[in-house]
Amino acid sequence: MAIESKTSNSQQLSTVPLVGVAVNAALAILKILTGVFGNSYALIADGIESTSDIVTSLVVWGGLRVAITPADDQHPYGYGKAEALAGIVAAVALLGAATIIAVQSVREILTPHHLPHWSTLIVLILVVAVKEFLARWVGKIGSEVDSTSLQADAWHHHSDALTSLAAFIGISIALVGGPGYEPADDWAALVACVIIAYSSFRILCMAVKDLLDASPPKKFEEQVRILALGVDGVQAIEKCRIRKSGTAYFVEIHVEVNGNETVQRGHDIGGHVRSVLRESDLRIADAFIHIEPHTTTRSLSMR
């Protein structure tokens, strides 16, 4: 039942990026049309950038769908790494979007253009509100399940909100300042690009760590040890290695039992430890249990 529940939750999780696809498609059309009629190239560029977010969300969706594919003979540990690969693609796309916006902003600064219409501010307020809400929602889910690709997708939404906010500030300055202040929104966009680029680099590092099987936080390992020590017959924990694959974890743990126990008893204890770990709320896909004889000398050396 626990495995079926985790699979069901993973399938529901993979639908989250599709919400972003629908929202980005609607906002991209709204931005481009408003930019054309409101004389704001920055808003048009922002709308074009939103179309790239659609592709990114689809990549994240595809990565999550592959990641929940059951293990087989060729991939006994499952396809969880596809989630980290999707995170890398999303992070690189985010960095690419920041670069494109920066280049377009510099180009607009160097090219004289008319003041944008005040109506563009209303659209930008709506965009910032919607995208920031979407970013917080996706980011919250991504943090809860420790999904690198979802967190990257959340930052794509957040970056869209940032560029729109920058455009709002810049257009406001341009409208108040009048002639000579036309490039204000482009300068504001450049500042937002720096923030976006930093975020993409941070997400890229997170995804690479997942691919290289970096250890989870120490607190997570402590929780695993506590669960294993709570099993009747376990007297100590010698080693505990954990690696993340997708949104799940694989645990390799050496548990010490009474050296005088029968092989069957040791096997039963190990099976109980495995069941406890897999049925916990720690999203442990599987646990590999090594049984070791417990001795006073070893126990003292571990302290």
FENKADA-V715442 format. One record per backbone hydrogen bond with DSSP energy under -1.0 kcal/mol. NH is the residue of the N-H (numbers start at 0). CO is the residue of the C=O. If there is no record, write none. Layout:
# FENKADA-V715442
[[NH;CO] [NH;CO]]
This chain:
# FENKADA-V715442
[[4;0] [5;1] [6;2] [7;3] [8;4] [9;5] [10;6] [11;7] [12;8] [13;9] [14;11] [15;12] [18;15] [19;15] [20;16] [21;17] [22;18] [23;19] [24;20] [25;21] [26;22] [27;23] [28;24] [29;25] [30;26] [31;27] [32;28] [33;29] [34;30] [35;31] [36;32] [37;33] [39;34] [43;39] [44;40] [45;41] [46;42] [47;43] [48;44] [49;45] [50;46] [51;47] [52;48] [53;49] [54;50] [55;51] [56;52] [57;53] [58;54] [59;55] [60;56] [61;57] [62;58] [63;59] [64;60] [65;61] [66;62] [67;63] [68;65] [71;74] [77;74] [81;78] [82;79] [84;80] [85;81] [86;82] [87;83] [88;84] [89;85] [90;86] [91;87] [92;88] [93;89] [94;90] [95;91] [96;92] [97;93] [98;94] [99;95] [100;96] [101;97] [102;98] [103;99] [104;100] [105;101] [106;102] [107;103] [108;104] [109;105] [116;37] [119;116] [120;117] [122;118] [123;119] [124;120] [125;121] [126;122] [127;123] [128;124] [129;125] [130;126] [131;127] [132;128] [133;129] [134;130] [135;131] [136;132] [137;133] [138;134] [139;135] [140;136] [141;137] [142;138] [143;139] [144;140] [146;141] [150;146] [151;147] [152;148] [153;149] [154;150] [155;151] [156;152] [157;153] [158;154] [159;155] [160;156] [161;157] [162;158] [163;159] [164;160] [165;161] [166;162] [167;163] [168;164] [169;165] [170;166] [171;167] [172;168] [173;169] [174;170] [175;171] [176;172] [177;173] [180;177] [183;180] [186;182] [187;183] [188;184] [189;185] [190;186] [191;187] [192;188] [193;189] [194;190] [195;191] [196;192] [197;193] [198;194] [199;195] [200;196] [201;197] [202;198] [203;199] [204;200] [205;201] [206;202] [207;203] [208;204] [209;205] [210;206] [211;207] [212;209] [213;208] [219;216] [220;216] [221;217] [222;218] [223;219] [224;220] [225;221] [226;222] [227;223] [228;224] [229;225] [230;227] [233;230] [234;255] [235;255] [237;253] [240;251] [242;249] [244;247] [247;244] [248;282] [249;242] [250;285] [251;240] [252;287] [253;238] [254;289] [255;235] [256;291] [260;257] [265;261] [266;262] [267;263] [268;264] [269;265] [270;266] [271;267] [272;268] [273;269] [274;270] [275;271] [276;272] [277;273] [278;274] [284;248] [285;248] [287;250] [289;252] [291;254] [293;256] [298;294] [299;295] [300;296] [301;297]]
